[in-house]
Amino acid sequence: MNLTDTGLQERQAWEKAGIEIPSYDRAAMVKKTKEAPGWVHFGAGNIFRGFIAGLQDMLLEEGLADTGIIAAETFDFDIMDKIYEPFDDLALLITLKADGSTEKKVIASIAEGVKADSADAQEWERLRTIFISPSLQMVSFTITEKGYALKGADGAYFPFVQSDIDNGPEHPAGAMAVVCSLLLERYRQGAAPLAVVSMDNCSHNGEKLQNSILTMAEEWKKKGFADDGFLEYLKNEEKIAFPWSMIDKITPRPSVSLAEQLEADGVAAMQPVITSKRTYIAPFVNAEGPQYLVIEDKFPAGRPALEKAGVYMTDRDTVNRVERMKVTTCLNPLHTALAVYGCILGYTSIAEEMKDPELKALVEKIGLTEGMPVVTDPKILSPEAFVNEVIYDRLPNPFIPDAPQRIASDTSQKVGIRYGETIKSYVERYGDAKKLTFIPLAIAGWCRYLLAVDDELNPFELSADPMVPELKGWLHGVEAGKPETYAGQLKPILSNENIFGVNLYDAGIGSLTEAMFLEEIAGAGAVRETLRKYLN
């Protein structure tokens, strides 16, 4: 069986292999989408193919839509050449369940794949034609938070961004310049309305996208490439809206063993590829089952019936509350605790960590015991149900290959949101955070992790983090296994409001965190003993 339009005609073979294929007229959908496009998505990778495209596929199956999505790629053009074109823009979604079973479905809602490459005249003209179409309702993005960045830490524009500013809208290269240029075309051809929707996994994503597009437009105006009217068009929410969203679904790297299983079942050419840009991708997407998408319902040109596909369409405040619930209480703090302790205790899998009685108890205590009293309740989702699904379904899923070493990256940039917000909520409610035990234990674990030796006192490599040199400098002289080397080196870290958003000593938990850290450096096995002490 071939994952192509022609191959899908062998319906019985696909059904025999347990793979659901579309029942709608895909050829008619593709034709209508090309004639009257309604939805373009930038970022043609796994989260798009395994989640967002699946939403439109559901609407097509239910007869609630008759057009699909056009996928545009700004970064890795190999994806189009190696994964989209050979497979007629089809994707095979494999949902990995915690009980070991799988569901397989062909996602056929992607009508067309386009390279957002202004150096390719044919592809660029196609994108331009799509963007000036009055039928276009929305443009969405999964390009990662880095895709919106225009400046480095020094405050200067990245060289490629400066080049886009200097060269103007005719031949843009970076994602933000590409989109700004296409919006300029839409403005010049009648200024039709449009929703520009970030679906990336970062806080205030719509604001980040809007700021980057406006910055590019303002720089072009300074150089005479755009006029005041274009800026007014972008700032008028009745014309161009930038809705905020919250997205949550894990779509890890494609599994080689799943590729082999698919090929054994008769599906040809399923092996993953690594592109020249180091993207790991395959004709199939393996993903967890739970998925959440919450979008601010601000679409001046109309939109698909996304609520019929399970998307929560709501207001900006609710999007913010859902994001806060997830990031500060119900998911991300648990991930970070598992990440740092997993590295210290020698784990390479989050699912394996959830079999560890102490680590499972730790995330239960952080999420259910300490998080719930101050959780932000978005009303549209139950925080209790969400955190229980995370702890008892999602984190233990052995078929979602996530590693603590990956999640431990950039922890210094995360702890202020993931723990600091809950600490501040306790201070606001109770006057201090002395009711907390397990969040301090997680923070002590992170500080112990920074010593870069495991619980048997063997060295390991720290994950990438921009503050590691500074943090290690503060901890200079402290040795795991030699508690006598500790002389208060932790104080500059625990009192640092730039890291935690609050001085932990002022919050009443600095000394407790320090004491836990001291216990964890007592000798080999001290981390395990400390966990047992506080969790039992």
C-alpha positions in Angstrom: 0.0 0.0 0.0 1.2 3.5 -0.9 0.3 6.6 1.1 -0.8 8.5 -2.0 -4.1 9.4 -3.5 -3.9 6.5 -5.9 -2.8 4.1 -3.1 -5.9 5.1 -1.0 -8.1 3.6 -3.7 -7.1 0.2 -2.3 -9.6 0.8 0.5 -10.0 -2.9 1.6 -6.2 -3.3 2.1 -6.1 -0.2 4.3 -9.1 -1.4 6.3 -7.5 -4.9 6.7 -4.4 -3.2 8.1 -6.6 -1.4 10.7 -6.0 2.1 9.2 -8.9 4.5 8.8 -8.9 6.4 5.5 -11.0 9.4 4.5 -14.6 8.9 3.4 -15.0 12.4 1.8 -14.2 13.3 -1.8 -10.6 14.4 -1.4 -10.1 15.4 -5.0 -13.1 17.8 -4.8 -11.8 19.2 -1.5 -8.3 19.9 -3.0 -9.8 21.5 -6.1 -12.1 23.8 -4.1 -9.3 24.7 -1.7 -7.0 25.7 -4.5 -9.7 27.8 -6.1 -10.9 29.5 -2.8 -8.4 29.0 0.0 -9.7 29.6 3.5 -6.8 28.5 5.7 -3.0 28.7 5.4 -0.8 27.2 8.1 3.0 28.1 8.5 5.1 25.3 10.0 4.5 22.0 8.2 5.9 19.7 10.9 4.6 17.1 13.3 2.4 19.1 15.6 0.6 20.5 12.5 0.2 17.2 10.7 -0.7 15.3 13.9 -3.0 17.7 15.5 -4.1 20.8 13.6 -4.6 19.2 10.3 -6.6 16.5 12.1 -9.1 19.1 13.3 -10.0 20.1 9.7 -10.0 16.4 8.7 -12.7 15.8 11.3 -14.8 18.7 10.0 -14.4 17.4 6.4 -15.5 13.9 7.6 -18.6 15.4 9.3 -19.5 17.5 6.3 -18.9 20.7 8.3 -16.2 21.9 5.9 -15.5 21.5 2.2 -12.0 23.0 2.0 -8.8 21.9 3.6 -5.6 23.6 4.7 -2.6 24.8 2.7 0.6 24.1 4.5 3.5 26.6 4.1 7.0 26.0 5.2 9.4 28.9 5.9 12.4 27.0 7.4 13.0 23.5 6.1 12.1 23.1 2.5 13.3 19.4 2.5 10.0 18.6 4.4 8.1 19.5 1.3 10.4 17.6 -1.1 10.7 14.5 1.1 7.5 14.2 3.1 4.8 16.2 1.3 5.3 15.8 -2.4 6.0 12.0 -2.5 2.9 11.3 -0.4 0.5 13.7 -2.1 0.4 15.9 1.1 -1.1 13.0 3.1 -0.1 12.1 6.6 -0.6 8.9 8.7 -1.4 9.6 12.3 -0.6 7.0 14.9 -2.2 7.7 18.3 -0.2 5.9 21.0 -2.3 4.9 24.0 -0.9 4.2 27.5 -2.3 0.6 27.4 0.0 -0.1 24.4 -2.8 0.0 21.8 -2.7 2.3 18.8 -5.2 4.0 16.4 -4.1 4.7 12.9 -5.7 7.2 10.6 -4.8 8.9 7.3 -5.1 12.7 7.6 -6.1 14.0 4.2 -7.1 17.6 4.9 -3.8 19.1 3.7 -4.8 20.2 0.2 -1.4 21.7 -0.9 2.1 22.2 0.3 4.0 25.4 -0.5 7.5 26.5 0.1 7.4 30.0 1.6 10.6 30.8 -0.4 10.7 34.2 -2.1 13.7 33.0 -4.1 11.5 30.5 -5.8 9.4 32.6 -8.2 6.7 29.9 -8.8 6.2 29.1 -5.1 6.3 32.7 -4.1 3.7 33.7 -6.7 1.4 30.8 -5.5 1.6 32.1 -1.9 1.0 35.6 -3.0 -2.1 34.5 -4.9 -3.4 32.6 -1.8 -2.9 35.7 0.4 -4.8 38.1 -1.8 -7.7 35.7 -2.1 -10.8 37.3 -0.5 -11.9 33.8 0.6 -8.9 33.5 3.0 -10.1 33.6 6.6 -7.1 32.6 8.7 -3.4 32.1 8.8 -2.0 30.0 11.6 1.5 29.1 12.9 3.5 26.4 14.6 7.0 27.7 14.0 8.2 27.5 17.6 8.7 30.6 19.8 12.1 31.2 18.2 10.3 31.8 14.9 9.0 35.1 16.2 12.3 36.4 17.6 13.8 39.4 15.8 16.5 40.4 18.3 19.3 38.8 20.2 20.2 39.1 23.9 22.2 42.3 23.0 19.0 44.0 21.8 20.2 44.2 18.2 18.4 42.6 15.2 19.6 39.2 14.1 21.7 39.6 10.9 19.0 37.8 8.8 16.3 40.2 10.2 18.4 43.3 9.5 18.9 42.0 6.0 15.1 41.6 5.6 14.6 45.1 6.9 17.2 46.5 4.5 16.0 44.6 1.5 12.3 45.2 1.9 9.2 43.1 1.2 10.2 41.9 -2.3 12.5 39.1 -1.3 12.0 38.3 2.4 13.8 35.3 4.0 12.8 35.1 7.7 9.3 33.9 8.7 8.1 37.3 10.1 9.3 39.1 7.0 7.7 36.6 4.8 4.3 36.9 6.5 4.5 40.7 6.7 5.3 40.9 3.0 2.3 38.7 2.2 0.0 40.8 4.5 1.3 43.9 2.6 0.2 42.2 -0.7 -3.3 41.6 0.9 -3.5 45.2 2.0 -2.5 46.5 -1.5 -5.1 44.3 -3.2 -8.1 45.5 -1.2 -7.2 45.2 2.5 -9.5 42.2 3.1 -9.8 41.1 6.8 -7.9 38.1 8.2 -7.1 36.3 11.5 -3.4 35.7 12.1 -3.3 33.0 14.7 -0.2 31.7 16.6 -0.7 28.1 17.8 2.8 27.8 19.2 3.3 26.6 22.7 4.3 29.8 24.4 2.6 32.3 26.7 0.9 35.3 25.0 1.7 33.8 21.6 -0.6 36.1 19.7 1.0 39.2 21.2 4.5 37.9 20.3 3.4 37.3 16.7 1.7 40.7 16.5 4.7 42.6 17.9 7.0 41.0 15.4 4.8 41.7 12.4 4.3 45.3 13.5 8.0 45.8 14.1 8.8 44.6 10.6 6.1 46.8 9.1 7.4 49.8 11.0 10.9 49.3 9.9 9.8 49.0 6.3 7.8 52.2 6.7 10.9 54.0 7.9 12.7 52.9 4.7 9.8 53.8 2.4 8.7 50.2 1.6 5.3 50.6 3.3 2.9 53.4 4.2 0.9 54.6 7.2 -2.2 52.8 5.8 -0.5 49.4 6.0 0.3 50.0 9.7 -3.3 51.1 10.3 -4.5 48.0 8.6 -2.4 45.8 10.9 -3.5 47.6 14.0 -7.2 47.5 13.2 -8.6 44.4 14.9 -11.6 44.5 12.6 -9.2 44.0 9.7 -6.3 42.0 11.1 -6.7 40.1 14.4 -4.0 38.3 16.3 -5.9 35.8 18.5 -4.1 34.2 21.5 -4.2 30.5 21.9 -3.1 27.6 24.2 -2.0 24.3 22.7 -1.1 21.1 24.4 -0.2 17.8 22.7 3.0 15.7 22.5 4.1 14.7 19.1 7.6 13.3 19.6 10.2 12.2 17.0 8.9 9.5 14.7 9.6 6.0 16.0 11.7 3.7 13.8 10.0 0.7 15.3 6.6 2.1 14.3 7.9 2.6 10.8 9.0 -1.0 10.7 5.6 -2.2 12.0 3.8 -0.1 9.4 5.9 -1.6 6.6 5.3 -5.1 8.0 1.6 -4.3 7.8 2.1 -3.5 4.1 2.4 0.3 4.1 5.4 1.2 1.8 8.2 3.7 2.4 7.5 4.7 6.1 11.1 5.2 7.3 11.8 8.5 9.0 14.2 11.0 7.3 16.6 13.5 8.8 16.6 16.7 6.6 19.5 18.9 5.9 18.1 21.2 8.6 18.2 18.3 11.1 14.4 17.9 11.2 13.4 14.4 12.2 10.2 13.6 10.3 8.4 10.7 8.6 5.4 10.1 6.4 3.6 9.2 9.7 3.2 11.2 13.0 3.2 9.3 16.3 1.4 11.2 19.1 -0.3 10.9 22.4 -4.1 10.9 22.5 -4.9 13.8 24.8 -4.9 17.2 23.0 -6.1 20.7 23.9 -6.4 23.8 21.8 -8.0 26.9 23.2 -8.3 30.0 20.9 -9.5 33.5 21.4 -12.5 33.8 19.2 -11.5 36.8 17.1 -11.8 36.1 13.4 -12.8 39.2 11.4 -13.2 37.2 8.1 -15.0 34.2 9.6 -13.5 30.8 10.5 -14.1 27.0 10.3 -16.4 25.5 12.9 -13.4 24.5 15.1 -15.5 24.1 18.2 -17.2 21.1 16.4 -13.7 19.5 16.3 -13.1 19.9 20.0 -11.4 23.3 20.0 -12.4 25.7 22.9 -13.3 29.0 21.3 -13.4 31.7 24.0 -12.1 35.1 25.1 -8.5 36.2 25.7 -8.8 36.2 29.5 -9.9 32.5 29.4 -7.0 31.6 27.1 -4.7 33.3 29.6 -6.3 31.3 32.5 -5.9 28.0 30.7 -2.3 28.8 29.9 -1.7 29.7 33.5 -3.4 26.6 34.8 -1.2 24.4 32.6 2.1 26.2 33.0 2.1 27.1 36.7 0.2 24.2 38.2 -1.0 21.2 36.2 1.7 20.2 33.8 4.9 22.1 33.5 5.9 22.2 37.2 5.6 18.4 37.2 7.7 18.0 34.1 10.5 20.1 35.6 10.5 18.2 38.9 10.8 14.9 37.0 13.4 16.4 34.7 15.9 17.4 37.4 15.4 14.4 39.6 15.4 12.1 36.6 18.9 13.3 35.6 20.2 12.8 39.2 18.7 9.4 39.6 19.8 8.1 36.2 16.5 7.9 34.3 16.3 8.5 30.5 12.5 8.2 30.3 9.7 10.2 31.9 7.4 7.2 31.7 10.0 5.1 33.6 10.2 7.8 36.3 6.5 7.5 36.9 7.1 3.9 38.0 9.3 5.2 40.8 7.2 5.5 44.0 9.0 8.6 45.3 8.9 10.5 42.0 5.3 9.7 41.3 4.5 10.8 44.8 6.4 14.1 44.3 4.4 15.1 41.2 1.2 14.1 43.0 2.1 16.3 45.9 3.2 19.3 43.7 0.1 19.1 41.4 -2.7 17.8 43.6 -1.7 18.8 47.1 0.1 22.1 46.7 -1.1 23.3 43.3 -4.9 22.9 43.6 -5.5 25.3 46.5 -4.3 28.2 44.4 -4.8 26.9 40.8 -6.2 29.3 38.3 -9.6 27.8 37.2 -10.4 28.7 33.6 -13.9 27.3 34.0 -14.0 25.7 30.6 -11.6 22.9 31.8 -11.4 21.3 35.2 -8.0 21.7 36.7 -8.5 18.6 38.8 -9.4 16.5 35.7 -6.5 18.0 33.7 -3.8 17.3 36.4 -5.1 13.8 37.0 -4.9 13.0 33.3 -1.4 14.3 33.3 -0.3 12.3 36.3 -2.1 9.0 35.6 -2.4 8.9 31.8 0.0 11.2 30.0 3.3 11.1 32.0 3.2 7.3 32.5 2.6 6.6 28.8 5.6 4.4 27.8 5.0 5.0 24.1 5.7 8.7 24.3 9.5 8.8 24.3 10.3 11.9 26.3 13.5 12.2 28.3 14.3 14.2 31.4 17.5 15.4 29.8 15.5 17.2 27.1 13.0 18.7 29.6 15.8 19.9 31.9 17.0 22.3 29.2 16.7 26.0 30.1 15.3 25.3 33.6 16.6 28.7 34.9 14.3 30.3 32.4 11.3 28.2 33.5 11.3 28.0 37.3 10.0 31.6 37.8 6.8 30.7 36.0 6.5 27.0 36.9 7.1 27.5 40.7 7.4 31.2 41.3 3.8 32.0 40.4 2.4 29.4 42.9 4.8 30.6 45.6 3.5 34.2 45.0 -0.1 33.0 45.2 0.6 31.4 48.6 2.2 34.5 49.9 -0.8 36.6 48.7 -3.3 34.2 50.3 -1.5 33.2 53.5 1.1 35.9 54.1 4.0 33.5 53.3 4.6 30.2 51.5 5.5 28.1 54.6 2.6 25.7 53.8 4.7 24.4 50.9 7.1 21.4 51.2 7.2 19.7 47.8 7.8 22.8 45.6 10.8 23.6 47.8 11.9 20.0 47.4 11.7 20.4 43.6 13.7 23.6 43.7 16.3 21.9 46.0 16.5 19.1 43.4 17.2 21.6 40.7 20.0 23.2 42.8 21.4 19.7 43.5 21.2 18.9 39.7 23.4 21.9 39.0 26.3 20.2 40.7 26.3 17.8 37.7 26.9 14.6 39.6 24.3 11.9 40.1 23.1 10.3 43.3 26.0 7.8 43.1 28.4 10.8 42.8 29.2 10.1 39.2 29.4 13.1 36.8 26.8 13.8 34.1 26.4 16.5 31.5 24.0 19.3 32.3 21.4 20.2 29.7 21.8 23.4 27.8 20.8 26.5 29.9 22.0 30.1 29.3 22.5 30.7 33.1 24.6 27.6 33.8 28.0 29.4 34.0 26.6 32.0 36.4 24.8 29.4 38.5 27.8 27.2 38.7 29.9 30.3 39.7 27.6 30.9 42.6 27.8 27.3 43.7 31.6 27.3 43.5 33.2 25.1 46.2 30.2 23.0 46.9 30.8 19.3 46.4 28.2 16.5 46.5 29.2 14.0 49.1 31.0 16.7 51.2 28.3 18.7 53.0 31.1 20.6 54.9 31.9 22.4 51.6 28.6 24.2 51.8 28.8 27.7 53.3 25.7 29.4 52.1 26.5 29.4 48.4 22.9 28.8 47.5 21.7 32.2 49.0 22.3 34.3 45.8 20.2 31.8 43.8 17.3 31.4 46.2 17.1 35.1 46.8 17.2 36.0 43.1 13.9 37.5 42.0 15.1 37.4 38.4 15.1 33.6 38.6 12.0 32.9 40.7 10.0 36.1 40.5 10.2 36.2 44.2 12.9 36.1 47.0 12.4 32.6 48.5 13.6 33.8 51.9 11.0 36.6 51.9 8.4 34.0 51.0 9.4 31.9 54.0 10.8 28.9 52.1 14.4 29.8 51.4 15.8 28.2 54.6 13.8 25.0 54.0 15.0 24.7 50.4 18.6 25.3 51.6 18.2 22.6 54.3 16.8 20.1 51.8 19.8 20.8 49.4 22.2 20.2 52.3 20.6 16.8 53.0 20.9 16.0 49.3 24.6 16.5 49.2 25.3 14.4 52.3 26.8 11.5 50.3 26.0 8.8 47.8 22.3 7.9 47.9 21.4 11.1 49.8 19.1 12.4 47.1 17.0 9.2 47.3 17.0 9.3 51.1 15.9 12.9 51.1 13.0 12.1 48.8 11.9 9.2 51.0 12.1 11.4 54.1 9.8 14.1 52.8 7.5 11.9 50.7 6.9 9.2 53.2 
